[in-house]
């Protein structure tokens, strides 16, 4: 029987031979705390508002599990992308080795024979764009002022590349989890040609940095991404995490032919809600395993972007238990 890490890596390899389905995040050890992530955390508490290091206003409603950007006419930072340099100062995070030392010490405690030490980069390029411009501005700006929009993309992207390079140098991760949602349940947020013009170039450079350092790329996007499926492969993404079942996962498995692994398929909107039942949770987890497991290069997982991110108690544990039962029934493990 393969270890959890071995089974994960065999699942991701193009010609790998896993002996069972990976149980969600079982092989991943996320390194949430580091100088960059701490610097970017907003000063906001439940029920209030606050700001992050970009000056973005965040709100955390009492009845919500976390914070989110708060956009009003007053709080939007970039109101006119044609003059964005006059409105936004991109923060530069460049920490010396000594600032990383305690976090590297914690990373070194991870048993690399059992787990993949995984750094975490939240708020990808598009998420940062609509964070500083508002969602409407992030979509209309690329049409109204394309050259200035490209300059803003490069400024934000260059900073993210600088931050990622530090993570690789000082944490020595085997994988990095990047977050950037590019669509809704049934469509992209933008025309694929605009995504390719404004968003993709940043990720070409960013993910080349990871490949050159032999760091696996896990990209979270709980989105409909079928129109840019081949682009995901071109970017060198190893694991597309958060793959919604609204995507035709069996068709994509055949299309990818082992070049990319999908992680998700279990619809969080069905199982992680106040009125769900254990039978519904188990049924959705079993459906995903049975429907997508035989196609290979698939990791059943709730479509959220991290472990233990369920809102309601016992959902995550029930999903994992059902994956275990499926593995026992199907693979005898």
Helices and strands as residue ranges (DSSP letters): H 4-12, E 28-31, H 35-40, E 49-51, E 57-59, E 68-69, G 81-86, H 97-107, E 116-121, H 125-133, H 135-144, H 146-171, E 175-179, H 192-194, I 195-199, H 200-212, E 216-220, G 226-228, H 229-235, E 239-243, H 249-256, E 261-266, H 268-271, H 278-292, G 293-295, E 298-302, H 315-331
